[in-house]
Amino acid sequence: MINIRTRITYQFVVLVTLILLLFSLGVYFFSKLYLEKRFFKRLQDRAITTTTLLFDLKQTDSTVLRVIDAGDQKPLLYENISVYNDKSKEVLFSTNIANTQFHQQLIPQLDSTQQTVFLNRNEYQIVAIHLKSNNGSNWVIVSGVDQTGQEALDDLKKILIVMILAAILLLGISGWFFADRALAPMSGIVQQVNTIFPANVQKRVEHPNRSDEIGVLVATFNQLLDRIEQALKTQKIFIANVSHELKNPLTKINSQIDVALLQKRNPEVYERTLQSLQEDTRLLTQLTNALLELANTSIQANDMQVEPVRMDELLWETKKQVQEWHDDYQIELTFTNFPDNEEDLIIHGNRASLSVLLLNLIDNACKFSPTKTAKVDFSSEAGTMTIAVFNEGPQIPKTDLPYIFQPFFRSNKTAQSSKGHGVGLAVVLQVVQIHKGDIQVQSTHQGTTFTLTLPSSLSA
């Protein structure tokens, strides 16, 4: 696997190399165009000079042209000048008789509508000027090889290749150090993270610039550490509370067994002891079931089977079940706003977890009510179902309301009035969140109301 530093270096070198190649190709291309244009201009000047000598001054001797060339500091290589007459189809003049056939091959390719024609044949550059007179039209053709320009292009090509290779080497070295400097904060973050252990999970990652991308990453990571720290604290509290809740009944059971075994007793004493042990065992079973429900809603939230559930029918089933368990419990069901559309009564959710939700709310209401009565009001409107569970139990202090859904939390007043473990409402909150609902608590001296709001199938 290629690390980020190497990848950044490669990308930096490739990108800048491509830019240098495009720049070098542009320099080479435009330099070539410039040299060709400059050489064509020289050929055109030679053609004009030849035209002046031949047609204006009537000097057809090539010696005159050589005298003119002698004054030129940069004579043309392989220069050849020919004059061709269209009417007679003959070459009137040529500075190189042996190369006349080369110019004659170009005559069919010349456009008589143009006064000046520029051509390239292999290494030769050619300029042809069309002149019209009484004796017909003539073509003055000048050709030559720009050896100086070609040598300059070759030298330029070598220079560009050497410079690009040197630039690639420098880019590789500088890119490597640049990537190292750019990733230095990441290395520091890794070192800081490696020093964070469960024993010092409160430690946070530091970065001087919180507004750049690395600063945003550090802030996100610190938020994750906050959640991890909170989860660890919750876990510690959870384990401590579970240990405490399990320790009391187990200690009581063990003590009763020890006392019963100290000496032989009459059957009535053993019967009372067994009844006490049965009650303690029932408490342990309730606590275990509550813990299992809490674990299932926390761990298996994404794996819960979802199906259409009619909440009015589930309320009747819950009422029946609670009263079968407790003969002294009274549950009053009212439907203040019963919808005409059956879809307003259906929620897509997990039937078992919704049943646990209603059981806990109604059981708590009956448990903490002096008359063992829970008043449940059901209403449905605009794709939302509302279930309000009211009891006339003791008022929950306002300071305790934010914590009543935390596992094992129990208000002092409720703890004194009834037995429990403080797990039921934690399960309720988990189920409500899984079904994307909401639950609110209002407690006064007249009683306490839990208001549950769930989306129906119409709003899904």
Salt bridges, closest charged atoms under 4 A:
ASP45 OD1 - LYS41 NZ 3.02
ASP69 OD1 - ARG46 NH2 2.47
ASP72 OD2 - ARG42 NH2 3.42
GLU79 OE2 - ARG46 NE 2.55
ASP86 OD2 - HIS130 NE2 3.65
ASP180 OD1 - ARG5 NH1 3.54
ASP212 OD2 - HIS207 NE2 3.46
ASP226 OD1 - ARG204 NH2 2.62
GLU229 OE1 - ARG204 NH2 2.54
GLU229 OE2 - LYS233 NZ 3.51
GLU245 OE1 - HIS421 ND1 2.93
GLU279 OE1 - ARG282 NH1 2.59
ASP280 OD1 - LYS252 NZ 3.59
ASP312 OD2 - ARG310 NH2 2.60
GLU313 OE2 - ARG310 NE 3.69
GLU317 OE2 - ARG351 NH2 2.97
GLU342 OE2 - ARG310 NH1 3.20
ASP363 OD1 - HIS326 NE2 3.61
GLU392 OE2 - LYS375 NZ 3.98
